[in-house]
Amino acid sequence: MTLTQVELPGLKRTGQGKVRDIFEVGPDLLIVCTDRLSAFDVVLPDPIPDKGRVLTQVSAFWFDLFHELIPNHMIAVDVARFPESLKPFADVLSGRAMLVKRSTPLPVECVVRGYLAGSAWQEYQEKGSVSGIGLPEGMQQAQKLPHPIFTPATKAQSGHDVNVTEREMAELVGEAETEWIKGVSIEVYLRAAEYAAERGIIIADTKFEFGMYQGELIMIDEALTPDSSRFWAADQYRVGTSPASFDKQFVRDYLQALGWNRTPPGPRLPAEVIAGTSARYREAHRRITGSPLR
């Protein structure tokens, strides 16, 4: 069953993003991950089967794995542990909903890049740097960076996020907070990249979000999913090319070949692109968690 619209009568909806719907549950929040797919900041008309369940369960896996390194907002993903008020919606929520602590999100996205890809590759070709960080001359597309770099961005309500320097981030959230977030973001990335490499996945880059909860910085939103990261198949990785991936790059490649102008409404996707994308998300889940999709 695919899910594009979430209706939970009696619960107050506090937010709706491109993929997630958020509801108030007492002092906490319920994040329901749909199968909606956005590309180039446009929600496409066709959902991707199992996508929401993959994103929720992969995030839960990483949150649990790294909870001693960095606390996070996850309370529960098992509907059996949800409050009684949610039991009538168990069939809808099962496998795709996460009960979380209500935090105050920081107004930045914290991007860690280990490889030269995507917008970073484009910027490097133009400027020889990424977000003001100088890189060696003569680097190629998809090449591994000498060391991971931290490239924060401001969170846009609509349209593209805007890259900022660490100094600009510090003006938004504080110098000590910026330094701490940078350190923990890079550390989580390095540990996750090592873990994924043993399972045939290269994590080229990823983004984290943080929030304040009872005076403590915690990780929120999602973690190291095929939506928030660039996952490459290690056995097909070649420097100088755009490697085969386990994320929505498969859809982006199709849309770019269409010559779509990247404005709503998005084009319909053919069945083979939908099926191929779903298979890539499920394969990412299988390799990372080692468990069947619930």
PyMOL commands that set and color helices and strands:
alter all, ss='L'
color gray80, all
select helices_A, chain A and resi 51-65+79-81+84-93+118-127+166-173+175-197+234-236+249-258+271-289
alter helices_A, ss='H'
color red, helices_A
select strands_A, chain A and resi 13-16+20-25+28-33+38-39+42-43+74-76+97-100+104-105+108-115+129-130+133-134+144-150+153-154+162-163+201-213+216-220+229-233
alter strands_A, ss='S'
color yellow, strands_A
deselect
rebuild
show_as cartoon
